Amino acid sequence: MSSKMRALVVTSPGGPEVLEIRDVERPRLRDDFDVLVRVKACGINPADWQNRENGAVYDEGGQGARSPTILGIDGVGVIEELGSSVDHLVVGEEVWYIDGGYAGNPGSYAEYKVVRGAYVSPKPKTASFEAAAALPTVGLTAWEAVFDKGRVRVGDHVLVHGGAGGLGHIAIQYLVPLGVRIAATVSGDAKADFVRQLGAERVINYKQENVEDSLFRWRGERGANVVFDFVGHGNFAESFKHTADYGRLINTVVSDWPTDGNGLAEWRNMEIGFVNIGLPQISRNHALRLRQVEILRRIAVLVDDGKLHAHVDRVVPFEGVAEAQRALKAGETIGRPVLSLEGSAR
């Protein structure tokens, strides 16, 4: 096996043009608790372009040396090598994980990736590598939003912002069996058709109609009982107006707090919740990492039982990632773009 691998790296902050295909050192097991994964595919997630823009470079050993950062916060692949203390996996097993892609921990835009064995679990058996790669980040984030923070009840009116996006289309699939009434915002006809097929009762094209007014006509009262803001940024402030009295607003995207947010939330008796799946990794909280692994196991069961399906917007090689990230940031995608490394590892 060659000591080198191909990877898509970032050496300085910037637009898609700073992505560069390079031959870099293939990672090695750090100790007996690691596994080496031959990466087959990984999701192209908003965190990837955000890390690229925000300066994804890191110091090696604190010496100030700039090293290329490998993006990609989740991955799907095959176990290539096992540390001697890893006994729940076997060489050749198809697995998935959420790990890396932040400064200091290389991600999965590469042919190989070293991961702690405890943070790796079997991928859905019925899904291809590309289909599975569309799920880890969005599946986990939407799970924590819907089941941990949303606390929806039968009959609730629920609004999903970005219903056709990677997070939104998974959240709708989680919500449908819970007996709630679902509204979703979209930006075009194709996305509207897509979320209707998933089970959205009310589809709001925010470019053509006022979201607040549409919710009132739908529910007969102001706002929705639970609002999932999978768009963030400026949409977070707007979402306060879309949330009913005593309602819950769940945000999953880095956003600015509205200037009158505290007063509005207090006056309306609103609950505000946040989901940040990167916290366990950044804080190095082993227990929280294991909790995420367990959720990924449960998601895999849903996929294999035919109860959950990730829509793949496009599958691209290294050369197509820049355009996929641009389209993702521009809101042009449906579901999740995927990077495929099939046939590239040597």
C-alpha positions in Angstrom: 0.0 0.0 0.0 1.3 3.4 -0.9 2.3 5.8 1.8 0.5 8.6 0.0 -3.2 9.2 -0.7 -5.2 11.7 -2.7 -7.1 14.3 -0.7 -9.0 17.6 -1.3 -7.4 20.1 1.0 -7.7 23.8 2.1 -4.5 25.8 2.9 -6.1 29.2 3.4 -9.6 30.6 3.9 -11.6 31.6 0.9 -14.1 30.6 -1.7 -14.4 27.3 -3.6 -11.3 28.1 -5.6 -9.0 27.4 -2.5 -9.9 23.7 -2.7 -6.9 21.8 -4.0 -6.4 18.1 -4.8 -3.0 16.9 -3.4 -1.1 13.8 -2.6 -0.6 13.8 1.2 0.6 11.3 3.7 -1.8 8.4 4.3 -2.8 8.4 8.0 -1.7 5.7 10.4 -3.2 4.2 13.5 -2.3 6.3 16.5 -2.8 3.5 19.0 -4.6 0.2 19.5 -8.0 1.9 19.7 -8.0 3.4 16.2 -9.3 2.0 12.9 -8.3 2.9 9.4 -11.2 3.4 7.0 -10.9 3.3 3.2 -13.3 6.1 2.5 -15.9 5.3 -0.2 -18.1 8.5 0.1 -18.9 11.4 2.3 -21.5 14.0 2.6 -20.9 17.6 1.4 -22.3 19.5 4.3 -22.7 23.3 5.0 -20.1 22.9 7.8 -17.6 22.1 5.1 -17.9 25.4 3.2 -18.3 27.3 6.4 -15.0 25.8 7.7 -13.4 26.6 4.3 -14.5 30.2 4.4 -13.6 30.8 8.1 -10.0 29.8 7.9 -9.6 26.1 8.1 -5.9 25.9 8.8 -4.2 24.6 11.9 -0.8 24.5 13.6 1.1 21.3 13.8 2.5 20.8 17.2 1.9 24.4 18.2 4.9 25.4 16.1 3.0 27.8 13.8 3.4 25.6 10.8 0.5 25.7 8.4 -0.7 22.4 7.3 -3.4 21.7 4.7 -6.8 20.9 6.3 -8.9 18.1 5.0 -12.6 19.0 5.2 -15.5 16.5 5.5 -17.3 15.9 8.8 -18.8 12.5 8.1 -17.9 9.5 6.0 -18.8 6.0 4.8 -16.3 3.3 3.9 -14.7 0.0 4.6 -12.5 -1.0 7.5 -8.9 -1.4 6.2 -7.0 -1.9 9.4 -8.0 -2.4 13.1 -6.2 -1.5 16.3 -5.7 -4.6 18.5 -8.1 -3.3 21.1 -11.0 -2.8 18.7 -13.2 -6.0 18.9 -16.6 -4.8 17.6 -15.6 -4.4 14.0 -13.8 -6.5 11.4 -11.6 -5.8 8.4 -13.7 -5.3 5.3 -16.8 -4.2 7.2 -18.9 -1.4 5.8 -19.1 1.5 8.3 -20.0 5.1 8.8 -19.1 7.8 11.3 -19.0 11.5 12.1 -15.5 12.7 12.8 -13.0 15.3 11.8 -13.2 18.1 9.2 -12.3 20.7 11.8 -8.9 22.3 12.3 -6.6 19.7 14.0 -8.6 16.6 13.0 -8.5 15.8 9.3 -11.9 14.9 7.7 -13.1 12.6 5.0 -12.4 14.5 1.7 -9.6 11.9 1.4 -9.0 8.3 0.4 -8.3 7.2 3.9 -9.4 8.3 7.4 -8.3 7.3 10.9 -11.1 7.2 13.4 -11.4 6.1 17.0 -13.0 2.6 16.8 -15.6 3.5 19.4 -17.0 6.2 17.1 -17.5 3.9 14.1 -20.6 1.8 13.5 -22.0 -0.4 10.7 -23.7 1.6 7.9 -27.2 0.7 6.7 -26.9 -2.7 4.9 -29.5 -1.8 2.3 -28.0 1.6 1.3 -25.2 2.2 -1.2 -22.1 4.0 -0.1 -23.3 7.2 -1.8 -26.9 7.0 -0.3 -25.5 6.3 3.1 -23.1 9.2 2.9 -25.9 11.6 2.6 -27.2 10.7 6.1 -24.8 10.8 9.1 -24.7 14.6 9.7 -28.2 15.4 8.6 -29.7 12.3 10.2 -28.1 13.0 13.6 -28.8 16.8 13.5 -32.4 16.3 12.5 -32.8 13.6 15.2 -31.6 15.8 18.0 -33.8 18.7 16.7 -37.0 16.6 16.4 -36.7 14.1 19.2 -34.5 15.8 21.8 -35.5 19.5 21.4 -38.8 19.6 19.5 -40.8 17.4 21.8 -43.7 17.5 19.4 -47.1 16.1 20.3 -49.9 14.5 18.2 -51.8 17.3 16.5 -49.1 19.9 16.8 -48.7 22.3 13.9 -45.0 22.2 12.9 -43.1 24.4 10.5 -39.9 23.1 8.9 -37.8 25.8 7.4 -35.8 24.5 4.4 -38.0 21.5 4.0 -36.3 20.3 0.8 -32.8 20.7 2.2 -30.6 18.0 3.7 -31.9 18.5 7.2 -35.4 19.4 6.3 -36.3 16.4 4.2 -35.0 14.0 6.9 -36.8 15.9 9.7 -40.1 15.6 7.7 -39.6 11.9 7.5 -39.1 11.8 11.3 -42.2 13.9 11.9 -44.7 12.1 9.7 -45.1 9.0 11.9 -45.6 11.3 15.0 -49.1 12.4 14.0 -48.3 16.1 13.6 -49.4 18.5 10.9 -46.4 19.7 8.8 -45.8 22.9 7.0 -42.5 23.5 5.1 -40.9 26.5 3.4 -39.3 26.1 0.0 -38.0 28.3 -2.8 -39.4 26.7 -5.9 -41.8 24.4 -7.6 -39.5 21.3 -7.7 -38.8 21.6 -4.0 -42.6 22.1 -3.3 -43.4 18.9 -5.1 -40.6 17.1 -3.2 -41.8 18.0 0.3 -45.4 17.3 -0.6 -44.4 13.8 -1.5 -42.6 13.4 1.8 -45.8 14.4 3.7 -45.9 18.1 4.1 -49.5 19.4 4.3 -48.8 23.0 3.8 -46.1 24.2 1.4 -45.0 27.8 1.6 -42.9 29.3 -1.2 -41.3 32.1 0.8 -40.4 34.0 -2.3 -44.0 34.3 -3.3 -46.0 34.5 -0.1 -45.6 35.8 3.5 -44.7 32.9 5.8 -46.5 34.5 8.8 -49.7 35.1 6.9 -49.7 31.6 5.4 -49.3 30.0 8.8 -52.2 32.0 10.1 -54.5 30.9 7.2 -53.4 27.3 7.8 -53.7 27.1 11.6 -56.2 29.9 12.3 -53.8 31.3 14.9 -50.5 33.0 14.9 -47.4 30.8 14.2 -46.7 27.1 14.5 -46.4 25.2 17.8 -42.9 24.0 16.9 -40.6 25.7 14.3 -37.4 24.0 13.1 -35.0 26.5 11.6 -32.7 24.6 9.3 -31.8 27.7 7.4 -30.4 30.0 10.1 -28.5 33.2 9.6 -31.2 35.9 8.9 -34.0 33.4 8.9 -33.5 32.8 12.6 -34.7 36.3 13.5 -37.7 35.9 11.2 -38.5 32.5 12.8 -39.5 34.3 16.0 -42.5 35.7 14.2 -43.4 32.2 12.9 -43.5 30.6 16.4 -46.8 30.4 18.3 -47.3 31.6 21.9 -45.9 29.0 24.2 -44.2 27.5 21.1 -40.7 26.1 20.6 -38.1 27.4 18.1 -35.2 25.0 17.3 -32.2 26.3 15.5 -29.4 24.2 14.0 -27.3 26.8 12.1 -25.0 29.4 13.4 -27.1 32.6 13.5 -27.2 36.1 14.9 -29.5 36.6 17.8 -32.2 39.2 16.9 -32.0 42.5 18.7 -35.4 42.1 20.3 -35.1 38.3 20.7 -35.0 38.1 24.5 -38.0 40.4 25.0 -40.0 38.7 22.2 -39.3 35.2 23.5 -40.2 36.2 27.1 -43.4 38.0 26.1 -44.6 35.1 24.0 -43.5 32.4 26.5 -41.4 30.8 23.8 -38.7 28.2 24.2 -35.5 28.5 22.2 -33.4 25.4 21.6 -30.2 24.9 19.7 -28.5 21.8 18.2 -24.7 21.6 17.7 -23.6 18.1 16.9 -20.0 19.3 16.8 -19.9 20.0 20.5 -19.0 16.4 21.6 -16.1 16.3 19.2 -14.8 19.8 20.0 -15.2 19.3 23.8 -13.8 15.7 23.5 -16.7 14.4 25.5 -16.5 10.6 25.1 -19.9 9.9 26.5 -21.6 12.3 24.2 -19.7 10.9 21.2 -21.0 7.4 22.1 -24.5 8.8 22.3 -24.2 10.0 18.8 -22.9 6.6 17.7 -26.0 5.0 19.2 -28.3 7.4 17.3 -26.5 6.5 14.1 -27.2 2.9 14.8 -30.9 3.7 15.2 -30.9 5.7 12.0 -29.3 2.7 10.2 -32.2 0.5 11.4 -34.8 3.0 10.1 -33.0 2.9 6.7 -32.9 -0.9 6.6 -36.5 -1.1 7.6 -37.5 1.2 4.7 -38.7 4.0 7.0 -36.0 6.6 6.1 -34.5 7.6 2.8 -31.9 10.3 2.1 -32.2 12.1 -1.2 -28.9 12.5 -2.9 -28.8 15.8 -4.9 -25.7 14.8 -6.9 -22.7 12.6 -6.6 -19.3 14.2 -7.6 -15.6 13.4 -7.6 -13.0 15.6 -6.0 -13.2 17.9 -9.1 -16.9 18.5 -8.5 -16.8 19.5 -4.8 -16.3 23.2 -5.4 -19.4 23.5 -7.5 -21.4 21.3 -5.1 -20.4 23.5 -2.2 -21.3 26.6 -4.2 -24.8 25.2 -5.0 -25.3 24.1 -1.4 -24.5 27.5 -0.1 -26.8 29.1 -2.7 -29.7 26.9 -1.7 -29.9 25.3 -5.1 -29.7 21.7 -3.8 -32.4 19.2 -2.9 -31.4 16.8 -0.2 -27.6 16.4 0.2 -24.7 16.4 -2.3 -22.2 13.6 -1.9 -18.5 13.2 -2.7 -17.7 9.7 -4.1 -14.2 8.2 -3.8 -15.1 4.9 -5.4 -12.2 3.4 -7.3 -9.8 6.1 -6.3 -7.9 4.6 -3.4 -4.6 2.8 -4.3 
